Every structure is written in structure tokens, then in C-alpha cells.
Amino acid sequence: MIATTLSATSPGLLRMLCWASIGMGVIMASGARADYRETVPVLRIGVVEAHLAATPPAKLDAVRLAFASALRIPVEIIRMGSYAALIDAHASGRVGYAIHSARSFAATDAVCGCVRAFRSPVAGDGSTGFRSVLVVRDSVNKQVSDLKVAYSREDSVSGWQIPNQAMKTGGLDSPQLVRAGSVASVIALYQAGEVDGFFGWIPDRPGDTGSGLTELFGGWNQSAIEGSAPLRMLWSSQRIPYGPHAVLRTLPDDLVEALGAFLDQMPSSAPGLLDILEPVYGGGYVTPDPEDYRNIRGLVEVLPSGDAAALPTR
């Protein structure tokens, strides 16, 4: 774990900080009434390395400086090698704030019960989560148990872990499973007629009646899917929210409120910062319901000591 260090800041990054400062006027004005600065000497933010894979250190430091400027306390960003490391750091209190995957948040909560999600990201298409689905060739008329169904790999939340949980708990009959190894291979198997269907995911938007099959895998490689035999949906999971920004329950409420306000204003006041902080989800943030992550608690088992397996986002 390495905290980012102050480095030379380019004019472009200075402009980002200026935007953030303008947008944080309300937070800073109310800071005189807050007392978290008297009890929180430094805020440590844990982020998995893969989340920031394309982020140069100078840009990441711009994010750190923007947080510090808005909150008026020192801030460190701690880069983690895996979600397992992030779970351990957050549950043990070595970081007070972490950007989680849905499953790593649920795992942290299962380990310590000491964290709360205060914001979750919105994707550019307006979705705030996804659903795992089983889709099959429209012409196929078989019992689920007789179907030959492809899945990508075992570490895929939507492509294996959620369907596997449904099969174990009786929510879905078990088909004849074919491991493909990747989403591209899943589609190739379907195109070749070697499987009847496959597990995938579709976006989930608030108030939507449900995304269509044109949005399978978020619309990725849709031309290949549409060029194959027509599909129909046989099964859908409950909504799985995108991974949240979460804090220790022991952090002062006024600090959490300031953090939430900072994130809420970021899309309009500092879109450049949002692009750095959320390279996948660029639609801003919403306040999650405390029960939003209940649907994946069944996926979580307490990790054995020293387990370094990364937990994926979906």
C-alpha cells in the first residue's frame, strides 16, 4: 500500500482543482460549524490499483488535493493490490473511506459490520446496477435442465456467481454448463450453435421496466449477438447495485455529509475529477438504500486469513 505523494501539478490539473474549489464553496462555508476536523487528523481513502490502472500519479494527486481542499483536512489515497487487501484495510480501520466493488463491500460488512455505503455511482446510460440473466435461442423449447448453457468464468459475478447461487438455492434449475473462459468466447460458442444459451448481464435503471436484450453485456459486441439466432430471456436475478463509496461507521456524520456533497457536486463542478475517480461510471452519484446490497450477501463467505483473491465488480 503506497500513499500518493505531492508532485508537480500541471496547469490543466490546477484548473481541475479550481473547478473543485468553486463547487465546494457551500461545504467550506459550512465547515466553520463542523467539528470533524478536530477529531479526524487525516482521511485515508483506499482504492484498488485496477480501478486506477490508467491514472497517472499527478492526476491522482489532483483528486487527493481536491478532497483535502473541500474537507480542509489532510487526505491520503492508498492504492491496494486487490479487493481482498481493500477488505482487510477497511475492516481493520487502516482506511476510513474506500471505493468498493459491490461484493467487496458486502464482504467487508460481513467481516466487521463496521462500514456503511453513502454513495454509489451512476453509469453514463443512467443505470445504477445490473441484473444477471439467462438467455437462450428463441427457437429452443427445452427444460432448463436439458439446456446447454455457456458461462464465462468462475470469477464473474454476473456470469457465474449469481446464477450459481440461484442454482444452489433452488431459484434456477441447473442446465448443462459449458465454461467458455471469456465473454467473447461465450458469444462465439453461441454463434457456432454449440450452446443453447448463456449467462450474461443487462443494466438496471431506476424506475425502468427492464433493459432489453439489445443491452446484453452493456451493449458490448452487440453486432455479433444480433447477427446470431434471436434470443429470449428465461431468467433474471434481482438488481445488483454498482460498487459503492463506503466509510467506517465511526467517522463523524458531518464528515460523511461533506464527502457526499463533494461527490454530488463533482459532475457539474469538476467533471475532470469525476473522469479520474470513476473511469467506468461517468453519470455522477446517488445515495444508496441501506438494503441495496442485501441481494449479494449470499455470495459472500468470510475469506480465510491470507486469501489474496481479487473480488470483481461484476
C-alpha positions, 0 to 999 in steps of 0.5 A: 500500500503506497500513499500518493505523494505531492508532485508537480501539478500541471496547469490543466490539473490546477484548473481541475482543482479550481473547478473543485474549489468553486463547487465546494464553496457551500461545504467550506462555508459550512465547515466553520460549524463542523467539528470533524476536523478536530477529531479526524487528523487525516482521511485515508481513502483506499482504492484498488490499483485496477480501478486506477490502472490508467491514472497517472500519479499527478492526476491522482494527486489532483483528486487527493488535493481536491478532497483535502481542499473541500474537507480542509483536512489532510487526505491520503489515497492508498492504492491496494493490490486487490479487493481482498487487501481493500477488505482487510484495510477497511475492516481493520480501520487502516482506511476510513473511506474506500471505493468498493466493488459491490461484493467487496463491500458486502464482504467487508460488512460481513467481516466487521459490520463496521462500514456503511455505503453513502454513495454509489455511482451512476453509469453514463446510460443512467443505470445504477446496477445490473441484473444477471440473466439467462438467455437462450435461442428463441427457437429452443423449447427445452427444460432448463435442465436439458439446456446447454448453457455457456458461462464465462468464468468462475470469477464473474459475478454476473456470469457465474456467481449469481446464477450459481447461487440461484442454482444452489438455492433452488431459484434456477434449475441447473442446465448443462454448463459449458465454461467458455473462459471469456465473454467473447468466447461465450458469444462465439460458442453461441454463434457456432450453435454449440450452446443453447444459451448463456449467462450474461448481464443487462443494466438496471435503471431506476424506475425502468421496466427492464433493459432489453436484450439489445443491452446484453453485456452493456451493449458490448459486441452487440453486432455479433449477438444480433447477427446470431439466432434471436434470443429470449430471456428465461431468467433474471436475478434481482438488481445488483447495485454498482460498487459503492463509496463506503466509510467506517461507521465511526467517522463523524456524520458531518464528515460523511455529509461533506464527502457526499456533497463533494461527490454530488457536486463533482459532475457539474463542478469538476467533471475532470475529477469525476473522469479520474475517480470513476473511469467506468461510471461517468453519470455522477452519484446517488445515495444508496438504500441501506438494503441495496446490497442485501441481494449479494450477501449470499455470495459472500463467505468470510475469506480465510486469513491470507486469501489474496483473491481479487473480488470483481465488480461484476 
